[in-house]
Amino acid sequence: MSIRAGGIRLSRHGLRSLELPEFLCPALRHVNILYLEQSRERNSTAPCIQRRHASSAIPRTDSSKIALPEAKSLRKLPQQCAGCGALSQTVDSEEPGYYSLGRRSVKDFLVDKSAQKSKEESAVVEAAFQNINSEVLGSLGLQQLKPAGEYGLPFCGKVVDFPPSAIKPVEVPICDRCHRLKHHDTGVSIHHPSVQSLQDTILESPHKYNHIYHVIDAADFPMSLVPGLHRLLHLTPQRSLNRRSKGGRFYHGRKTEVSFIITRSDLLAPLKSQVDTMMPYLIEVLRDALGKSGRDVRLGNVRCVSAIRGWWTKELKEDIWSRGGGGWLVGKVNVGKSQLFHDVFPKGRRGTAKSPEIIPASSRASMEDLTAEIEDMKIEDEPLFDEEHIDTSTLLPPQQPETDYPTMPLVSSLPGTTASPIRVPFGNGKGELIDLPGLSRGDLELYVKEEHRPSLVMRSRVRPEQQVIKPGQSLLLGGLIRITPTTPDLIFLGYVFTPIQPHLTATEKAIGTQTQVRESGIENIGLPGVGEKIASAGTFYLKWDVTKQRTGPITARDAAAIKVDRLPYRVLSTDILIEGCGWVELVAQVRKRPSEMSISRNSNSDIKVEEADEMDGIDPQWPAVEVFTPEGKFVGSRRPMNAWLLSAKKPGQVRVKGRPRQSMKGVKKAGKKSARTSESV
């Protein structure tokens, strides 16, 4: 046993030295120094020892004699898995929410090793105080104390009670299904809910103010839009273009509004400023997707965010905090709802924690006796789940206990990771953010081999190569999707913004490869037998005019400044959408004949549009392509984004391989030879 100016240290053979921290007893810093000075004055004849501490002849205590507290009761599993939201169960290992009691993380959580470790350390410190000489304790202003209990430590005649919240808690485990998804990337999708079930779930909301965050993926925007969401969920109608329209209304005693959140915007452009310039285009595309209901609304509730880059997530987080109430993330599978949940949830705003309470030692002793009696009365066979009654007939599960930094939902590329609504409160009951299961987005992955399914998800921005589709050729995507031009004697330019590898080949070879009747070196990612299910997904026309964007300096104001109407040609374009994967930009240049070609509007065009829906009219002079997919599904179209103009390499980045510099070695030899010949002559 040794005493030094920094505190009290207990040394024991076979046990690491433990030291009473100064923040537990600040008086030790000054009292120990005073005690050492007094001892030096009494023993002035003793030699001065430099950089040493005084030792007292206190017998060592065997560590085996220290009674360590035992955990008399186990923790209980959470009511639902924090990763997928499924109710906890230990019956069916194939269903979500199953907890294997033999898993290490589950055992550590049930036994609560953090609290047990604190008890062991407290017991060692208490034993050290019991072995200190009474004179030393008297000089320190302390007294002989009984064991301080679970969290108590002596402090100048009193006991400081540190609540269990002051100890670092054990991380709440996730179910076995989420564990396999997180660490092994293996799992099975759940059955996707219907819109009717989501409507019933939102109707059970306990909040008066609710806000729906309709999450839409930027990879195939706007194919992940849920059509008719206002009508299906009975939401407050959006504000019209009329200047007298009201902002919000209450229906059945509740106010439920909606915002459109376009996620993963980093897939569209490399810079945030470039994505910001796309907002008018995105709003117009969304207006087209909404149909007639989107013509006369303002659409001022559209946000374009990126959780990976942190674009506009702080503003969205502040909106969620200021609104309070119930915030619902609604959308299809794999649109980035769980990842967005991580970045926009207002963490650490529950309030300041209370300071530890100082309880007198006399009161502490009576509390210890009462606690011991209560622990002895506990039943050994306690259930592994909370005894709170869970009503399984409701679609909305119970709310999680509020913490400053709760466990976030699991993020995975597997469609249908979230099995049940996940409710996470914030702000001391101010509101909660709820992650709902995703709706069905199409089953293209069911036609793809298992080893190629991860390649269907667009994880980073694609910089494609330009594909020149000549007459008689077709563009294959993974051997599964075929794009064939139907306009004869016309060259198309294609830009594939998908993670699926493209291949340009003759149409006859492409048909044989796609239908799996021809052996070729082109890789086909489809399952065996999918070739028999290939069907036409429709004919798509290139009806949007992009002449002004594609001609460059010809129509630029600071260059030739030639008006588009004076040009003898037109450049038409469209985007072919592949559900959940990306899009293919198609461009073609056609000859313009006077008063023969009708031009459709574009997002950057200043042409006024008639009231009639131009999408319904089809001009046979427009260039067209036909797309073939499994079952004739998973394909759509939109007005062109012109993403190639943003992602194309600059002219300086493309090096032209010219003829190398001619070697001058032979020329020098010939010169020397001719010089010697002239000298000899």
C-alpha positions in Angstrom: 0.0 0.0 0.0 1.4 3.4 -1.0 0.3 7.0 -0.7 1.5 9.7 -3.1 0.5 13.3 -4.0 -1.6 12.2 -6.9 -3.9 9.9 -4.9 -4.0 6.5 -3.2 -2.7 3.5 -5.0 -3.3 -0.2 -4.1 -0.7 -2.7 -5.3 -1.3 -6.4 -5.2 0.4 -9.4 -6.7 -1.6 -10.8 -9.5 -3.9 -7.7 -9.8 -3.2 -4.5 -11.7 -2.7 -1.4 -9.5 -5.8 0.6 -9.1 -5.8 4.3 -8.3 -8.6 6.4 -6.8 -9.1 9.1 -9.5 -8.9 12.7 -8.3 -12.2 13.6 -9.9 -13.9 11.3 -7.4 -12.3 12.9 -4.4 -10.7 16.3 -5.3 -9.7 16.9 -1.7 -7.0 14.3 -2.0 -4.9 16.6 -4.1 -4.3 19.1 -1.3 -4.7 16.9 1.8 -2.1 14.4 0.7 0.4 17.1 0.1 -0.3 18.5 3.5 0.1 15.1 5.1 3.4 14.4 3.4 4.8 17.8 4.6 3.7 17.1 8.2 5.4 13.7 8.1 8.6 15.2 6.8 8.7 17.7 9.7 8.2 14.9 12.3 10.9 12.8 10.7 13.4 15.6 9.9 16.3 13.3 10.6 15.2 10.9 7.9 17.0 11.1 4.6 15.3 13.0 1.8 14.1 10.8 -1.0 13.8 12.4 -4.3 11.1 11.4 -6.8 9.9 8.7 -4.5 6.7 8.1 -2.5 6.5 7.2 1.2 5.6 3.6 1.9 3.5 2.3 4.8 3.8 -1.2 6.2 0.3 -2.3 5.4 -0.1 -6.0 4.7 -1.2 -6.9 1.3 -4.7 -8.2 0.8 -5.3 -11.3 -1.3 -7.5 -10.6 -4.2 -9.4 -13.9 -3.7 -10.8 -12.6 -0.4 -12.6 -9.7 -2.2 -16.3 -10.5 -2.6 -17.3 -9.4 -6.0 -21.0 -8.6 -6.5 -22.9 -11.0 -8.7 -25.6 -10.1 -11.2 -28.7 -11.5 -9.7 -30.9 -10.7 -12.7 -30.5 -10.6 -16.4 -31.4 -7.7 -18.7 -34.3 -8.1 -21.0 -34.2 -8.0 -24.8 -35.6 -4.9 -26.4 -39.2 -5.0 -27.6 -38.2 -4.7 -31.2 -35.0 -4.8 -33.2 -33.4 -1.4 -33.6 -32.1 -2.4 -37.1 -35.2 -3.6 -38.9 -38.0 -2.8 -36.4 -39.3 -6.4 -36.1 -40.7 -7.5 -32.8 -38.2 -9.5 -30.8 -38.7 -13.2 -30.6 -36.7 -16.4 -29.9 -38.9 -19.0 -31.6 -38.4 -18.9 -35.4 -34.9 -18.3 -36.5 -36.0 -17.7 -40.1 -38.2 -14.7 -39.3 -37.0 -11.1 -38.6 -36.5 -10.2 -35.0 -35.0 -13.5 -33.9 -32.3 -13.3 -31.2 -29.9 -16.2 -30.8 -29.0 -16.3 -27.1 -25.7 -17.9 -27.8 -24.4 -14.9 -29.8 -21.7 -12.9 -27.9 -23.3 -9.5 -28.3 -26.6 -10.8 -27.0 -25.0 -12.5 -24.0 -23.0 -9.4 -23.1 -26.2 -7.3 -23.2 -28.2 -9.7 -21.1 -25.5 -10.1 -18.4 -24.7 -6.4 -18.4 -20.9 -6.7 -18.1 -20.4 -3.0 -17.8 -22.3 -2.8 -14.5 -20.6 -6.0 -13.3 -17.1 -4.5 -14.1 -18.0 -1.3 -12.2 -19.0 -3.4 -9.2 -15.6 -5.2 -9.3 -13.7 -2.0 -9.4 -15.8 -0.5 -6.6 -15.1 -3.6 -4.5 -11.3 -3.2 -5.0 -11.4 0.5 -4.1 -13.5 -0.3 -1.0 -11.0 -3.0 0.1 -8.2 -0.5 -0.3 -10.0 2.0 2.0 -10.6 -0.7 4.6 -6.9 -1.4 4.8 -5.8 2.2 5.2 -4.5 3.2 8.6 -7.0 5.2 10.7 -4.5 8.0 11.2 -4.2 8.4 7.4 -8.0 8.5 7.0 -8.3 11.0 9.9 -5.9 13.3 8.2 -7.8 13.0 5.0 -11.1 13.8 6.7 -12.5 10.3 5.9 -13.8 7.5 8.1 -14.1 3.8 8.0 -17.0 3.0 5.8 -19.0 -0.1 5.0 -18.9 -1.3 1.4 -20.3 1.5 -0.6 -22.6 -0.6 -2.7 -23.1 -0.7 -6.4 -22.2 2.8 -7.4 -21.2 4.6 -4.2 -17.7 5.8 -3.4 -16.5 7.6 -0.2 -16.2 11.4 -0.5 -15.2 13.2 2.7 -17.6 11.4 5.0 -20.4 11.1 2.4 -21.1 8.8 -0.5 -21.4 10.1 -4.0 -24.1 8.2 -5.8 -23.4 7.8 -9.5 -26.5 6.7 -11.4 -26.3 3.8 -13.9 -26.7 6.4 -16.7 -23.2 7.7 -15.9 -21.7 4.3 -16.9 -21.1 3.7 -20.5 -24.1 1.4 -21.5 -23.7 -1.8 -23.5 -24.8 -1.4 -27.1 -28.3 -2.7 -27.8 -27.9 -5.8 -30.0 -29.7 -6.3 -33.3 -31.5 -9.4 -34.4 -29.7 -12.3 -36.2 -31.1 -11.2 -39.6 -29.7 -7.7 -39.3 -26.4 -9.1 -37.9 -26.0 -11.2 -41.0 -26.9 -8.3 -43.3 -24.4 -6.0 -41.5 -21.4 -8.3 -41.3 -21.9 -10.9 -44.0 -24.2 -9.1 -46.5 -26.5 -12.0 -46.7 -30.2 -12.1 -46.0 -33.7 -12.5 -47.3 -36.1 -9.7 -48.3 -39.4 -9.4 -46.4 -42.8 -9.1 -48.0 -43.3 -5.5 -49.1 -46.4 -3.7 -47.5 -49.2 -2.2 -49.5 -50.2 1.5 -49.6 -53.3 0.6 -47.7 -51.3 -0.8 -44.8 -49.2 2.4 -44.7 -52.3 4.4 -44.6 -53.7 2.4 -41.7 -50.3 2.8 -39.9 -50.3 6.6 -40.3 -53.9 6.8 -39.1 -52.8 5.3 -35.8 -50.4 8.3 -35.2 -50.8 9.8 -31.7 -49.7 13.2 -33.0 -51.9 16.1 -34.0 -49.2 17.4 -36.5 -47.8 14.9 -38.9 -45.5 15.4 -41.9 -44.9 12.9 -44.7 -41.4 12.9 -46.2 -41.9 11.2 -49.6 -38.4 9.9 -50.4 -37.6 9.6 -54.1 -34.4 8.1 -55.6 -32.4 10.3 -57.9 -31.0 7.2 -59.8 -34.3 6.6 -61.7 -36.2 9.8 -60.9 -39.2 9.9 -61.0 -39.9 6.1 -61.3 -39.8 5.7 -57.5 -42.6 8.2 -57.1 -45.7 6.7 -55.4 -48.6 7.9 -57.7 -51.6 9.4 -56.0 -50.1 9.6 -52.6 -52.3 12.5 -51.5 -55.4 10.7 -52.4 -54.3 7.4 -50.9 -53.1 8.8 -47.5 -55.8 11.6 -47.3 -53.2 14.3 -47.0 -53.6 18.0 -47.0 -53.9 19.3 -50.6 -50.9 21.1 -51.9 -51.0 24.9 -52.3 -52.2 25.9 -55.7 -50.8 28.7 -57.9 -53.6 30.9 -56.7 -52.1 33.7 -54.5 -55.1 33.4 -52.1 -54.5 29.6 -51.4 -54.1 28.7 -47.8 -51.0 27.0 -46.4 -52.5 24.2 -44.4 -55.8 22.7 -43.3 -56.9 20.4 -40.5 -58.8 17.2 -41.5 -60.4 15.1 -38.7 -58.5 17.1 -36.1 -55.1 16.5 -37.7 -52.8 18.4 -40.0 -50.8 16.1 -42.3 -48.6 17.7 -45.0 -46.1 16.3 -47.4 -42.6 17.1 -48.8 -40.8 15.5 -51.7 -37.2 14.5 -50.8 -35.0 13.5 -53.7 -32.1 11.5 -52.2 -28.7 10.5 -53.6 -28.4 13.6 -55.6 -24.6 13.1 -55.8 -25.4 10.6 -58.6 -26.6 13.4 -60.8 -23.6 15.8 -60.8 -20.2 16.1 -59.2 -20.8 19.4 -57.5 -23.5 20.8 -55.2 -23.8 23.9 -57.3 -24.5 21.9 -60.4 -27.2 20.0 -58.6 -28.8 23.2 -57.4 -29.0 24.4 -61.0 -31.0 21.3 -61.8 -33.8 22.1 -59.4 -36.1 23.8 -62.0 -35.6 20.7 -64.2 -36.4 18.3 -61.4 -39.5 20.2 -60.4 -40.8 20.1 -64.0 -40.1 16.4 -64.3 -41.9 15.8 -61.0 -44.8 17.9 -62.3 -45.0 15.7 -65.4 -45.0 12.6 -63.2 -47.8 13.9 -61.0 -50.0 14.3 -64.1 -53.0 16.5 -64.0 -52.8 16.9 -60.3 -49.4 18.5 -60.6 -50.2 21.2 -63.1 -51.7 23.9 -60.9 -49.6 23.4 -57.7 -46.6 25.3 -56.5 -44.3 22.4 -55.7 -42.3 24.5 -53.3 -41.9 21.5 -51.0 -39.2 19.7 -53.1 -35.7 19.2 -51.7 -32.7 17.5 -53.3 -30.3 16.1 -50.7 -27.3 13.8 -50.5 -26.7 11.9 -47.3 -23.2 10.8 -48.3 -22.0 14.3 -49.3 -24.1 16.1 -46.7 -25.9 18.3 -49.2 -28.9 20.1 -47.7 -29.2 17.5 -44.8 -28.6 20.1 -42.1 -31.5 22.3 -43.4 -33.7 19.2 -43.5 -32.7 18.3 -40.0 -33.6 21.7 -38.7 -37.0 21.5 -40.5 -37.7 18.2 -38.7 -36.7 19.7 -35.4 -38.8 22.8 -35.8 -41.9 21.0 -37.0 -41.9 18.3 -34.2 -44.8 16.0 -34.1 -44.7 12.9 -36.2 -42.3 12.7 -39.2 -42.9 9.8 -41.5 -40.4 8.6 -44.1 -42.4 7.0 -47.0 -41.1 5.6 -50.2 -40.2 2.5 -52.2 -37.5 0.1 -51.3 -33.8 1.0 -51.8 -34.4 4.7 -52.2 -32.2 5.7 -49.3 -34.7 6.1 -46.4 -32.6 4.5 -43.7 -29.4 6.3 -44.8 -31.3 9.6 -44.8 -32.7 8.7 -41.3 -29.1 8.7 -40.0 -28.3 12.2 -41.2 -31.5 14.1 -40.6 -32.4 12.7 -37.1 -31.8 15.5 -34.5 -29.4 13.7 -32.1 -28.2 15.0 -28.8 -31.1 17.4 -28.2 -32.9 15.6 -25.3 -31.6 18.1 -22.8 -28.7 18.4 -20.3 -28.3 15.5 -17.9 -28.8 16.0 -14.2 -25.7 16.2 -12.0 -25.0 13.3 -9.7 -26.7 13.5 -6.3 -24.7 13.5 -3.1 -26.3 11.2 -0.5 -25.2 11.0 3.1 -23.5 7.8 4.2 -26.2 7.1 6.8 -29.0 7.3 4.3 -26.9 5.3 1.9 -26.6 2.4 4.3 -30.4 2.1 4.7 -30.8 2.3 1.0 -28.3 -0.5 0.5 -30.2 -2.8 2.9 -33.5 -2.0 1.1 -31.9 -2.7 -2.3 -30.5 -6.0 -1.1 -34.0 -7.1 0.2 -35.6 -6.2 -3.1 -32.9 -8.1 -5.1 -33.5 -11.2 -3.0 -37.2 -11.1 -3.8 -36.6 -11.1 -7.5 -37.7 -14.2 -9.4 -34.9 -16.1 -11.1 -37.0 -17.1 -14.1 -37.7 -13.7 -15.5 -38.9 -13.3 -19.1 -36.3 -12.2 -21.6 -38.6 -9.4 -22.9 -40.2 -6.4 -21.2 -43.3 -7.2 -19.3 -45.1 -4.3 -20.9 -48.1 -5.4 -22.8 -47.6 -5.2 -26.6 -50.8 -5.0 -28.6 -50.0 -7.1 -31.7 -53.3 -6.0 -33.4 -52.0 -2.5 -34.0 -49.7 -1.7 -37.0 -47.8 1.0 -35.1 -45.3 -0.6 -32.6 -44.6 1.0 -29.2 -42.2 3.9 -29.0 -38.5 3.4 -28.1 -37.1 4.9 -24.9 -35.7 8.3 -25.8 -31.9 8.7 -25.7 -29.6 11.4 -27.0 -27.9 9.1 -29.4 -30.2 6.1 -30.2 -29.4 3.1 -32.4 -30.1 4.0 -36.0 -31.9 1.7 -38.5 -29.8 -0.7 -40.5 -28.6 0.5 -43.9 -28.3 -2.3 -46.5 -28.7 -2.7 -50.3 -31.1 -5.6 -49.8 -34.6 -4.5 -50.9 -36.9 -4.7 -47.9 -34.5 -4.4 -45.0 -37.0 -2.6 -42.7 -39.6 -5.1 -41.5 -41.7 -2.8 -39.3 -42.0 0.9 -38.5 -39.1 2.2 -36.4 -40.1 5.0 -34.0 -37.3 7.1 -32.6 -38.4 10.0 -30.4 -36.4 13.3 -29.9 -36.5 16.5 -28.0 -38.0 15.2 -24.7 -41.3 14.3 -26.4 -41.3 17.1 -28.9 -41.6 14.7 -31.8 -40.5 11.5 -33.3 -39.1 10.3 -36.7 -40.6 7.1 -38.1 -38.9 4.9 -40.7 -41.6 3.0 -42.6 -41.0 -0.2 -44.6 -40.5 0.4 -48.3 -43.1 -0.3 -51.0 -42.5 -2.6 -53.9 -40.3 -1.1 -56.6 -40.3 -3.9 -59.2 -38.7 -7.3 -59.1 -35.9 -6.9 -61.7 -33.5 -8.6 -59.4 -35.6 -11.8 -59.5 -34.5 -12.2 -63.2 -30.8 -11.7 -62.5 -28.3 -14.2 -61.2 -27.6 -13.9 -57.5 -23.9 -13.0 -57.9 -24.9 -10.1 -60.2 -27.7 -8.6 -58.1 -25.4 -6.2 -56.2 -24.4 -4.7 -59.5 -28.0 -3.4 -60.1 -27.6 -0.8 -57.4 -26.1 2.5 -58.4 -23.7 3.4 -55.6 -21.6 6.1 -57.2 -21.8 8.5 -60.1 -21.2 7.0 -63.5 -19.1 8.6 -66.2 -20.1 6.7 -69.3 -18.5 6.4 -72.7 -20.3 7.6 -75.8 -21.9 4.7 -77.7 -22.5 5.4 -81.5 -25.5 3.2 -82.5 -25.5 2.8 -86.3 -28.3 1.4 -88.4 -28.5 -2.4 -87.8 -27.0 -2.2 -84.3 -28.5 -2.5 -80.8 -27.3 -1.6 -77.4 -27.3 -4.4 -74.8 -27.2 -3.9 -71.0 -25.8 -6.9 -69.3 -27.3 -9.1 -72.0 -30.7 -8.6 -70.3 -32.0 -5.3 -71.7 -31.9 -4.4 -75.4 -32.4 -1.0 -77.0 -33.0 -1.2 -80.7 -33.6 1.9 -82.9 -36.6 1.7 -85.2 -35.9 4.8 -87.3 -34.0 3.6 -90.4 -30.8 5.4 -91.7 -30.3 7.4 -88.5 -27.4 7.4 -86.1 -28.1 7.5 -82.4 -25.8 8.4 -79.6 -26.2 6.6 -76.3 -24.9 7.3 -72.8 -25.4 4.5 -70.2 -25.7 5.9 -66.7 -26.1 2.5 -65.0 -23.8 0.1 -63.1 -24.7 -2.5 -65.7 -22.0 -2.9 -68.4 -23.2 -1.9 -71.9 -22.3 -3.7 -75.1 -22.8 -2.5 -78.7 -23.4 -5.2 -81.3 -25.4 -6.2 -84.4 -29.1 -6.5 -83.8 -29.2 -10.2 -84.8 -26.5 -11.1 -82.4 -28.1 -9.0 -79.7 -31.4 -10.8 -80.1 -29.7 -14.2 -79.9 -27.7 -13.2 -76.8 -30.8 -11.8 -75.0 -33.0 -14.7 -75.7 -30.2 -17.1 -74.7 -30.2 -19.1 -77.9 -26.8 -18.0 -79.2 -23.4 -18.6 -77.6 -21.3 -15.5 -77.6 -18.7 -13.8 -75.5 -21.2 -11.2 -74.3 -22.0 -11.8 -70.6 -25.6 -12.4 -69.8 -26.5 -11.7 -66.2 -30.0 -13.2 -66.5 -31.0 -16.4 -65.0 -31.4 -19.5 -67.2 -34.8 -19.5 -68.9 -35.2 -15.7 -68.7 -34.7 -15.5 -72.5 -38.2 -17.0 -73.0 -39.8 -14.2 -71.0 -38.3 -11.3 -73.0 -41.0 -9.0 -74.4 -41.2 -5.5 -75.8 -41.6 -2.7 -73.2 -42.8 -0.2 -75.8 -41.6 2.3 -78.3 -40.1 5.5 -76.9 -39.8 8.6 -79.0 -37.0 11.2 -78.9 -39.4 14.2 -78.7 -37.5 16.8 -76.7 -35.5 19.4 -78.4 -32.0 19.9 -77.0 -30.5 21.7 -80.0 -29.6 24.8 -78.0 -27.7 22.7 -75.3 -26.0 20.4 -77.8 -24.8 22.9 -80.5 -22.4 24.7 -78.2 -20.8 27.9 -79.6 -23.1 27.9 -82.7 -26.1 29.2 -80.6 -24.1 30.7 -77.7 -24.7 34.4 -77.2 -21.0 35.1 -76.8 -20.1 33.2 -80.0 -21.9 32.8 -83.3 -25.3 33.6 -81.6 -27.3 31.9 -84.4 -30.9 31.3 -83.5 -32.1 27.8 -83.3 -34.9 28.4 -85.8 -32.3 29.3 -88.5 -30.5 26.0 -88.2 -31.3 23.3 -90.8 -31.4 20.5 -88.3 -32.7 19.6 -84.8 -31.1 17.6 -82.0 -33.7 15.5 -80.2 -33.2 13.5 -77.0 -34.9 11.5 -74.3 -33.9 9.5 -71.2 -34.8 5.8 -70.9 -35.3 4.9 -67.2 -34.4 1.5 -65.9 -36.2 0.9 -62.6 -33.8 0.9 -59.6 -30.6 1.0 -61.8 -30.3 4.3 -63.7 -31.0 5.7 -67.1 -29.8 5.8 -70.7 -29.5 9.1 -72.5 -30.3 8.9 -76.2 -29.6 11.7 -78.7 -30.2 11.9 -82.5 -29.8 14.7 -85.0 -32.4 15.0 -87.8 -33.0 17.2 -90.8 -35.5 19.9 -90.3 -38.0 20.7 -93.0 -40.0 23.9 -92.9 -43.2 23.7 -91.1 -43.0 19.9 -90.7 -41.5 19.2 -87.4 -43.3 20.0 -84.1 -41.0 20.6 -81.2 -41.8 19.6 -77.7 -40.8 21.7 -74.8 -37.7 21.2 -72.8 -36.8 22.2 -69.2 -34.5 24.9 -70.4 -36.6 26.1 -73.3 -38.6 29.4 -73.3 -41.3 28.1 -75.6 -44.8 28.5 -74.2 -46.7 25.2 -73.9 -50.3 24.7 -74.8 -52.9 23.6 -72.3 -53.2 20.2 -74.1 -51.0 17.5 -72.9 -48.2 17.2 -75.3 -47.2 13.8 -74.0 -50.2 12.2 -75.6 -49.5 13.5 -79.2 -47.0 11.4 -81.2 -45.3 12.7 -84.3 -44.2 9.9 -86.6 -41.2 12.0 -87.7 -39.7 11.8 -84.2 -36.8 9.3 -83.9 -37.8 6.2 -81.9 -36.3 3.2 -80.2 -37.9 0.0 -78.9 -36.8 -1.5 -75.6 -37.0 -5.2 -74.8 -36.9 -6.4 -71.1 -38.1 -9.4 -69.1 -41.9 -9.4 -69.1 -41.8 -6.0 -70.8 -41.5 -4.2 -67.5 -39.1 -2.0 -65.5 -38.7 0.7 -68.1 -39.9 4.3 -68.4 -38.9 7.6 -70.0 -38.6 11.3 -69.1 -37.4 14.5 -70.6 -33.6 14.6 -71.0 -31.4 15.7 -68.1 -28.3 16.3 -70.4 -26.2 14.7 -67.7 -23.5 13.9 -70.3 -22.7 17.6 -70.7 -21.9 17.7 -67.0 -19.9 14.4 -66.7 -18.1 14.5 -70.1 -14.4 14.7 -70.0 -12.8 18.1 -70.9 -10.9 18.2 -74.2 -7.7 18.6 -72.3 -8.2 15.4 -70.4 -8.5 13.3 -73.6 -5.1 12.8 -75.1 -4.9 12.2 -78.9 -2.4 9.4 -79.7 -0.4 10.8 -82.6 2.7 9.6 -84.4 5.7 9.4 -82.1 8.7 11.6 -82.6 11.1 10.1 -85.1 14.4 8.9 -83.7 17.4 11.0 -84.8 19.9 8.2 -84.1 20.1 7.1 -87.8 20.3 10.6 -89.1 23.3 11.3 -86.9 25.1 8.2 -88.1 24.4 9.0 -91.7 25.8 12.5 -91.1 29.0 11.1 -89.6 29.4 8.6 -92.4 29.0 11.2 -95.1 31.5 13.4 -93.2 34.1 10.6 -93.2 33.6 9.9 -96.9 34.1 13.5 -97.8 37.4 13.7 -95.8 38.8 10.6 -97.4 38.1 12.0 -100.8 
